[in-house]
Amino acid sequence: MAIYKWPRSLIKEGDSIISNFIWTGDPSRRKGITVKWEKVCKPLKEGGLGIRSLKEVNDAMLCKLHWAFCDRQEDWSQFMHAKFTNKTGDFIRYHKKSTIWLGIKLAASINRPYMEWLVGNGATIDFWRDTLATEIPCGNTLRCHNPYGKDA
């Protein structure tokens, strides 16, 4: 699994090599192409060739990495969580040197709209600090006394 956000220049060059191979059979030989790469990368049902662009592949791998980071089942994710989040579980707002963290932060912005809460028995839910329904925790929105003794 990839753990780094690939540079745009690398993605562009890789997509170009794949495109050259599709149209000419030789990755190093270019041919004037009349079909947009975005069209080629669409699924077969939508009229494309079903080829995935390298940007989509990289984003998918980073999203998987972010999910593992949020799940905290593996030692590396527990370490990264301890290093790059504050006591309330929010991402730190200052810079710490890490090549992996940039990809996780990018994937967080991609994943966030598709992530939901599974409350279960509620043992791991912090009503005051978790962003359950909005981007802002209830404790920041309501500004009222926390009945559990923790300041919101």
Buried (B, 14 or more C-beta within 10 A) or exposed (E): EBBEBBEEEEBEEBBEEBBBEBBEEEEEEEEEEEEEBEEBBBEEEEEBEEBEBBBEBBBBBBBBBBBBBBEBEEEEBEEBBEEBEEEBEEEEEEEEEEEBBEBBBBBBEEBEEEEEEEEEEEEEBBBBBBBEEEEEBBBBEEEEEBEEEEEB
